[in-house]
Amino acid sequence: MGLAAYRRIEQLHLTGPVDVRSCAVKAEQRTFQVGTINKSWLYLRLRHEMPLAPKRVFRMKPVLCNYYVTYRCNAKCGFCDIWEQPSPLIELQDVKQNLADLKRLGVRFVDFTGGEPLLHPQLALFLQEAKKLGLRTTVTTNGLLYPKRAKQLAGLIDLLHFSIDSTDRDEHNASRGVDCYDKVMESIEVALSIGERPDLIFTVTNENIDQLDLIYENISKPNDLVLIVNPLFEYNALGDTLNNEVMDRMERFAKKPLTYLNPSFLDLRRVGGNDPSAPVCRAVSTCVVISPSNELVLPCYHYGLDRIDINGELYRLWNSSIVEEHRKMEGRHEVCSGCTINCYFEPSFATTPTSRFFWRSLPSKVGYGWTKFVSQRIDARSGPRPANLPLWIKRDAPVVSASSRAINKPSVSPPDVLVTDGPAEVTT
């Protein structure tokens, strides 16, 4: 009886490894009745006599990995500077090891990002490796290379996003710095023709807010595609602050079906962004950032204060003292003041139920999840379907140069591919 009681206590992690038999003997010598034990007395006595196990440290598991396959890009967006950076390409062997470690760490989503991720010739192989491990995958593309790569990538991307800035060809091309509007339209047609259900992602600024309804009514709604409303954020003197009128319009718009906006993004902006004295950012705890040079970037890509070579030891690094120090400082750096960068606050809000931002964002996230992983998957069983695009935005319309309207950057025809390795061989 004493042995059973002690084993129960050990299961509750109240003590460390000890000589169970000797404890049982001591317990039996102090029984009040034959064959019985006062378990409360036993618990107190054992706590007094036996050393407790080391206190367990609760550590939040990361849910997302932003895996930068390259910083190279074949567009020159005015609100982004990543295309200005020289960059290598990630290597398959590193990806395999890192994905295995990410799975072990508890990561659920891997966002293969850039730059333009489709510039990497082995992207399909990376996606295959992630799917083998049961990880969900995300890719956002400007559409320039998708029509050529679509069949390679089919069925490998859980959340496929096409960036679009306007229904007007000139305005979209000016925003992107290259003539790519027609390729976005072609990408929508190709994706639907092979049974994919991509999202459209629209980055809202104070200047383009009027395009929100036009994109929804003419492209998103007729094709049953989710329109992701992505509020612009500031960093490194790029971007801008959204005014209250624009944010109010966004929130009203997002009540429509087939739209997704995390309202907590707007709430955060209304209170001035992240406050280092009471941070809501959990970028280090929730998100693993890997650079094209196979480095762990801390605390985030946008303000990378530390870049640590992974060398096949991502799991060990993630549990190291240097990462622990960054966890303690997440959201508390001077540069974190006023931050509203969406890609880090999305997982931060989703994993902090003690925050009001969690509860504000919950309905929209549940709705988006239902649309993507239930209703659209049921719809996809019906197979390919043609795109329903208005005649005035068909991609065979005459192309008008956007160079005169580009924002400090000339519009140029995009290079077809910036890598020379050729398309990856994909096994099925």
C-alpha positions as CSV (number, residue, x, y, z in Angstrom):
1,M,0.0,0.0,0.0
2,G,2.8,2.4,0.9
3,L,4.6,1.6,-2.4
4,A,1.4,2.4,-4.4
5,A,0.9,5.6,-2.6
6,Y,4.5,6.8,-3.2
7,R,4.4,5.8,-6.8
8,R,1.3,8.0,-7.2
9,I,3.1,10.9,-5.6
10,E,6.1,10.3,-8.0
11,Q,3.6,10.4,-10.9
12,L,2.5,13.8,-9.8
13,H,6.1,15.0,-10.0
14,L,6.3,16.0,-6.3
15,T,9.6,14.3,-5.8
16,G,12.7,13.4,-7.8
17,P,14.0,9.9,-8.4
18,V,14.5,8.1,-5.1
19,D,14.7,4.6,-3.7
20,V,11.0,3.7,-3.8
21,R,11.4,0.5,-1.8
22,S,13.1,2.3,1.2
23,C,10.5,5.0,1.2
24,A,7.7,2.3,1.2
25,V,9.3,0.6,4.2
26,K,9.5,3.9,6.1
27,A,5.8,4.6,5.2
28,E,4.6,1.2,6.3
29,Q,6.4,1.6,9.6
30,R,4.2,4.6,10.3
31,T,0.8,3.2,9.3
32,F,-2.1,3.9,11.6
33,Q,-3.9,0.8,10.6
34,V,-2.9,-2.5,9.2
35,G,-2.9,-2.3,5.4
36,T,-3.8,1.5,5.3
37,I,-1.8,4.7,5.0
38,N,-2.7,8.3,5.7
39,K,-1.8,9.7,2.3
40,S,-1.8,13.3,3.3
41,W,0.6,12.6,6.1
42,L,2.8,10.5,3.7
43,Y,2.9,13.4,1.2
44,L,4.0,15.9,3.9
45,R,6.6,13.5,5.3
46,L,8.1,12.7,1.9
47,R,8.3,16.3,1.0
48,H,10.2,16.9,4.2
49,E,12.6,14.0,3.8
50,M,13.1,13.8,0.0
51,P,14.6,16.4,-2.4
52,L,12.1,17.8,-4.8
53,A,12.7,17.5,-8.6
54,P,14.0,20.7,-10.3
55,K,11.2,23.1,-11.0
56,R,9.8,22.7,-14.5
57,V,10.1,25.8,-16.6
58,F,7.0,26.3,-18.8
59,R,8.1,27.4,-22.3
60,M,5.7,28.3,-25.0
61,K,6.2,26.3,-28.2
62,P,6.8,28.2,-31.4
63,V,3.9,27.7,-33.8
64,L,5.3,29.4,-37.0
65,C,8.5,29.4,-38.9
66,N,9.3,32.2,-41.3
67,Y,11.7,30.4,-43.6
68,Y,13.4,32.9,-46.0
69,V,14.3,30.8,-49.0
70,T,16.0,33.9,-50.5
71,Y,16.0,37.7,-50.2
72,R,16.1,38.1,-54.0
73,C,13.0,39.4,-55.6
74,N,11.9,40.1,-59.2
75,A,9.7,43.0,-58.1
76,K,10.6,46.4,-56.5
77,C,7.7,47.3,-54.2
78,G,7.8,50.8,-52.8
79,F,6.8,49.7,-49.3
80,C,9.5,47.0,-49.0
81,D,13.3,47.0,-49.3
82,I,14.1,43.2,-49.1
83,W,14.8,43.2,-52.9
84,E,17.8,45.5,-52.3
85,Q,19.7,42.9,-50.3
86,P,22.2,40.4,-51.8
87,S,21.2,36.9,-50.9
88,P,22.2,33.3,-51.3
89,L,19.6,30.5,-51.7
90,I,18.8,28.0,-49.0
91,E,20.1,24.4,-49.5
92,L,18.0,21.2,-49.5
93,Q,20.1,19.4,-46.9
94,D,19.8,22.3,-44.4
95,V,16.1,22.5,-45.1
96,K,15.6,18.8,-44.3
97,Q,17.4,19.0,-41.0
98,N,15.8,22.3,-40.0
99,L,12.3,21.0,-40.8
100,A,12.8,17.9,-38.6
101,D,13.9,20.2,-35.7
102,L,11.0,22.5,-36.3
103,K,8.6,19.6,-36.0
104,R,10.3,18.5,-32.8
105,L,10.0,22.0,-31.4
106,G,6.2,22.0,-32.0
107,V,6.0,24.3,-35.1
108,R,2.8,23.8,-37.1
109,F,3.1,26.2,-40.0
110,V,6.1,26.9,-42.2
111,D,5.9,30.0,-44.3
112,F,8.4,29.7,-47.2
113,T,8.9,33.3,-47.9
114,G,11.3,35.9,-49.4
115,G,11.9,37.9,-51.4
116,E,10.1,36.0,-54.0
117,P,10.0,32.4,-52.9
118,L,9.3,31.0,-56.4
119,L,12.7,32.2,-57.5
120,H,14.2,29.2,-55.7
121,P,14.2,26.2,-58.2
122,Q,13.9,23.7,-55.4
123,L,10.8,25.2,-53.6
124,A,8.7,22.2,-54.5
125,L,11.1,19.9,-52.8
126,F,11.1,22.0,-49.7
127,L,7.3,21.8,-49.6
128,Q,7.4,18.1,-50.1
129,E,9.7,17.7,-47.1
130,A,7.4,19.8,-45.0
131,K,4.3,17.9,-46.0
132,K,6.0,14.6,-45.2
133,L,6.4,15.8,-41.6
134,G,2.8,16.9,-41.3
135,L,3.6,20.6,-41.3
136,R,1.2,23.1,-42.9
137,T,2.8,25.3,-45.6
138,T,2.3,28.9,-46.7
139,V,3.6,30.7,-49.8
140,T,3.0,34.3,-50.9
141,T,3.9,35.2,-54.4
142,N,3.7,38.2,-56.8
143,G,2.5,35.8,-59.5
144,L,5.3,36.4,-62.0
145,L,6.6,32.9,-62.0
146,Y,3.5,31.0,-60.7
147,P,2.0,30.1,-64.1
148,K,5.3,28.3,-65.0
149,R,5.7,26.6,-61.6
150,A,2.0,25.8,-60.9
151,K,2.0,22.1,-61.7
152,Q,5.1,21.5,-59.7
153,L,3.6,23.2,-56.7
154,A,0.0,21.8,-57.0
155,G,-1.2,20.2,-53.8
156,L,1.9,21.2,-51.8
157,I,0.8,24.6,-50.5
158,D,-1.9,24.8,-47.8
159,L,-2.2,28.6,-47.9
160,L,-1.3,30.1,-51.3
161,H,-1.5,33.9,-51.5
162,F,-1.3,36.1,-54.6
163,S,-0.4,39.7,-53.9
164,I,-2.6,42.3,-55.5
165,D,-2.7,46.1,-55.0
166,S,-5.3,47.3,-57.5
167,T,-7.8,46.3,-60.2
168,D,-6.1,49.0,-62.3
169,R,-3.2,47.7,-64.2
170,D,-1.2,50.9,-64.0
171,E,-1.7,51.3,-60.3
172,H,-0.8,47.7,-59.5
173,N,2.4,47.8,-61.6
174,A,3.4,51.2,-60.1
175,S,3.1,49.8,-56.6
176,R,5.2,46.7,-57.6
177,G,7.8,48.5,-59.6
178,V,7.4,46.0,-62.5
179,D,4.8,45.1,-65.0
180,C,3.2,42.1,-63.3
181,Y,-0.5,42.8,-63.2
182,D,-1.3,40.4,-66.1
183,K,0.7,37.6,-64.5
184,V,-1.4,37.9,-61.3
185,M,-4.6,37.5,-63.4
186,E,-3.0,34.6,-65.3
187,S,-2.0,33.0,-61.9
188,I,-5.6,33.2,-60.7
189,E,-6.8,31.4,-63.9
190,V,-4.0,28.8,-63.8
191,A,-4.6,28.1,-60.0
192,L,-8.3,27.5,-60.4
193,S,-7.7,25.4,-63.5
194,I,-5.7,22.9,-61.5
195,G,-8.0,22.8,-58.5
196,E,-6.2,25.2,-56.2
197,R,-8.0,27.8,-54.1
198,P,-5.6,30.7,-53.6
199,D,-6.2,33.8,-51.4
200,L,-5.8,37.3,-52.6
201,I,-3.7,39.5,-50.3
202,F,-4.2,43.2,-50.4
203,T,-1.9,45.6,-48.5
204,V,-4.1,48.6,-47.5
205,T,-2.6,52.1,-47.5
206,N,-4.2,55.5,-47.0
207,E,-4.1,56.0,-50.7
208,N,-5.4,52.7,-52.1
209,I,-8.3,52.1,-49.7
210,D,-10.9,52.7,-52.5
211,Q,-9.5,49.6,-54.3
212,L,-10.7,47.3,-51.5
213,D,-14.3,47.1,-52.7
214,L,-13.3,46.9,-56.4
215,I,-11.0,43.9,-55.8
216,Y,-13.6,42.2,-53.7
217,E,-16.5,42.7,-56.1
218,N,-14.7,42.0,-59.4
219,I,-12.1,39.3,-58.5
220,S,-12.5,37.8,-55.0
221,K,-16.2,37.3,-54.7
222,P,-17.0,36.1,-58.3
223,N,-14.3,33.4,-57.9
224,D,-15.0,32.5,-54.2
225,L,-11.5,33.5,-53.2
226,V,-10.7,34.9,-49.8
227,L,-9.5,38.5,-49.8
228,I,-7.0,39.0,-47.0
229,V,-7.0,42.6,-45.8
230,N,-3.4,43.3,-44.8
231,P,-2.9,46.7,-43.1
232,L,0.4,48.4,-44.0
233,F,3.0,48.7,-41.2
234,E,6.0,50.9,-40.7
235,Y,9.6,49.8,-40.3
236,N,13.0,51.2,-41.2
237,A,11.4,54.4,-42.5
238,L,9.3,52.4,-44.9
239,G,5.5,52.1,-44.9
240,D,3.1,54.6,-43.3
241,T,0.7,55.1,-40.4
242,L,-2.9,54.3,-41.3
243,N,-5.4,57.0,-40.4
244,N,-8.4,56.3,-38.3
245,E,-10.9,56.7,-41.1
246,V,-9.1,54.1,-43.2
247,M,-9.0,51.7,-40.3
248,D,-12.7,52.1,-39.6
249,R,-13.4,51.4,-43.3
250,M,-11.3,48.3,-43.2
251,E,-13.1,47.0,-40.1
252,R,-16.6,47.6,-41.7
253,F,-15.5,45.9,-44.9
254,A,-14.1,42.8,-43.2
255,K,-17.7,41.9,-42.1
256,K,-18.3,40.7,-45.6
257,P,-18.0,37.0,-46.4
258,L,-14.8,35.7,-48.0
259,T,-12.7,38.3,-46.3
260,Y,-10.1,38.0,-43.5
261,L,-8.8,40.9,-41.4
262,N,-7.4,40.4,-37.9
263,P,-9.1,43.3,-36.0
264,S,-6.5,43.2,-33.3
265,F,-4.0,44.6,-35.9
266,L,-6.1,47.7,-36.0
267,D,-6.6,47.8,-32.2
268,L,-2.9,47.6,-31.8
269,R,-2.4,50.6,-34.1
270,R,-5.1,52.6,-32.3
271,V,-3.2,52.3,-29.0
272,G,0.1,53.3,-30.6
273,G,1.6,49.8,-31.3
274,N,3.7,47.7,-29.0
275,D,4.6,49.2,-25.6
276,P,8.0,48.0,-24.3
277,S,6.9,48.5,-20.7
278,A,3.9,46.1,-21.2
279,P,4.7,44.3,-24.4
280,V,2.2,42.2,-26.3
281,C,4.8,40.9,-28.8
282,R,5.8,37.2,-28.5
283,A,7.9,37.1,-31.6
284,V,10.7,35.0,-30.2
285,S,8.5,32.6,-28.3
286,T,6.1,31.9,-31.2
287,C,8.0,32.4,-34.4
288,V,11.3,30.8,-35.6
289,V,13.0,33.0,-38.3
290,I,15.6,31.4,-40.5
291,S,17.6,33.4,-43.1
292,P,18.8,32.3,-46.5
293,S,22.3,31.9,-45.0
294,N,20.9,29.2,-42.6
295,E,21.0,31.5,-39.6
296,L,18.6,31.8,-36.7
297,V,17.5,35.5,-36.7
298,L,16.6,37.1,-33.4
299,P,14.3,38.6,-32.2
300,C,12.8,38.9,-35.7
301,Y,13.7,39.5,-39.4
302,H,12.9,43.2,-39.4
303,Y,15.1,44.0,-36.4
304,G,17.6,41.2,-36.5
305,L,19.9,41.9,-33.5
306,D,21.5,38.5,-33.6
307,R,22.2,36.1,-36.4
308,I,23.4,32.7,-35.3
309,D,24.7,30.0,-37.6
310,I,22.4,26.9,-37.3
311,N,24.9,24.2,-38.5
312,G,22.3,21.4,-38.1
313,E,21.6,22.3,-34.4
314,L,18.4,24.3,-34.6
315,Y,16.7,22.3,-31.8
316,R,19.7,22.8,-29.4
317,L,20.0,26.5,-30.3
318,W,16.3,27.1,-29.6
319,N,16.8,25.8,-26.1
320,S,20.0,27.7,-25.5
321,S,20.7,30.6,-23.1
322,I,21.0,33.2,-25.9
323,V,17.5,32.5,-27.2
324,E,16.2,32.5,-23.6
325,E,17.6,36.0,-23.2
326,H,15.9,37.1,-26.3
327,R,12.6,35.6,-25.0
328,K,13.0,37.7,-21.8
329,M,13.5,40.8,-24.0
330,E,10.9,40.2,-26.6
331,G,8.9,43.3,-27.2
332,R,11.0,45.2,-24.7
333,H,13.8,46.6,-26.9
334,E,13.8,50.3,-27.7
335,V,13.2,49.5,-31.4
336,C,10.1,47.5,-30.4
337,S,8.3,50.7,-29.3
338,G,5.3,51.3,-31.5
339,C,5.9,48.2,-33.6
340,T,2.8,46.8,-35.5
341,I,4.5,44.3,-37.9
342,N,1.7,41.9,-38.7
343,C,3.6,38.7,-39.2
344,Y,4.8,38.6,-35.6
345,F,1.6,39.8,-33.9
346,E,-0.5,37.2,-35.7
347,P,1.1,34.3,-33.7
348,S,1.6,36.5,-30.6
349,F,-2.2,37.2,-30.3
350,A,-3.1,33.6,-31.2
351,T,-1.1,32.2,-28.3
352,T,-1.9,34.6,-25.5
353,P,-5.4,34.0,-24.2
354,T,-4.8,36.3,-21.3
355,S,-4.7,39.2,-23.7
356,R,-7.7,41.1,-25.0
357,F,-6.1,40.9,-28.5
358,F,-6.6,37.1,-28.4
359,W,-10.3,37.3,-27.9
360,R,-10.7,40.1,-30.5
361,S,-8.9,38.1,-33.1
362,L,-10.4,34.7,-32.3
363,P,-13.7,35.0,-34.4
364,S,-11.9,36.1,-37.5
365,K,-9.3,33.3,-37.2
366,V,-11.9,30.7,-36.6
367,G,-13.8,31.9,-39.7
368,Y,-10.8,31.9,-41.9
369,G,-9.8,28.4,-40.7
370,W,-13.2,27.1,-41.5
371,T,-13.2,28.6,-44.9
372,K,-9.7,27.3,-45.9
373,F,-9.7,23.9,-44.2
374,V,-13.3,22.9,-44.5
375,S,-15.5,24.7,-47.0
376,Q,-12.9,25.3,-49.7
377,R,-11.5,21.8,-49.4
378,I,-15.0,20.4,-49.9
379,D,-15.4,22.7,-52.9
380,A,-12.0,21.7,-54.3
381,R,-13.3,18.1,-54.6
382,S,-15.4,19.3,-57.5
383,G,-12.1,19.8,-59.4
384,P,-10.8,22.5,-61.6
385,R,-13.0,25.4,-62.6
386,P,-12.6,28.4,-64.9
387,A,-11.8,31.9,-63.5
388,N,-14.5,34.5,-63.6
389,L,-12.7,37.7,-64.4
390,P,-14.4,40.8,-65.9
391,L,-13.5,41.6,-69.5
392,W,-11.9,44.9,-68.6
393,I,-9.3,43.3,-66.4
394,K,-8.5,40.3,-68.6
395,R,-4.8,39.8,-69.1
396,D,-5.1,40.1,-72.9
397,A,-5.9,43.8,-72.5
398,P,-3.2,46.2,-73.8
399,V,-0.4,46.8,-71.3
400,V,0.2,50.4,-70.2
401,S,3.6,51.3,-68.8
402,A,3.6,52.3,-65.2
403,S,7.0,54.0,-65.2
404,S,5.5,57.5,-65.0
405,R,3.6,56.5,-61.9
406,A,6.2,54.5,-60.0
407,I,7.1,55.6,-56.5
408,N,10.8,56.7,-56.8
409,K,11.5,53.5,-58.7
410,P,11.3,52.9,-62.5
411,S,8.9,50.2,-63.7
412,V,10.8,47.5,-65.6
413,S,9.9,44.2,-67.2
414,P,10.6,41.5,-64.6
415,P,13.4,39.0,-65.2
416,D,11.9,35.6,-65.9
417,V,14.1,33.8,-63.4
418,L,17.0,35.1,-61.3
419,V,18.5,31.7,-60.7
420,T,20.2,29.5,-63.2
421,D,19.8,26.0,-61.8
422,G,16.6,25.4,-63.7
423,P,13.4,23.9,-62.3
424,A,13.6,21.3,-59.6
425,E,12.8,17.7,-60.3
426,V,9.8,16.8,-58.2
427,T,8.9,13.2,-57.4
428,T,5.3,12.3,-56.6
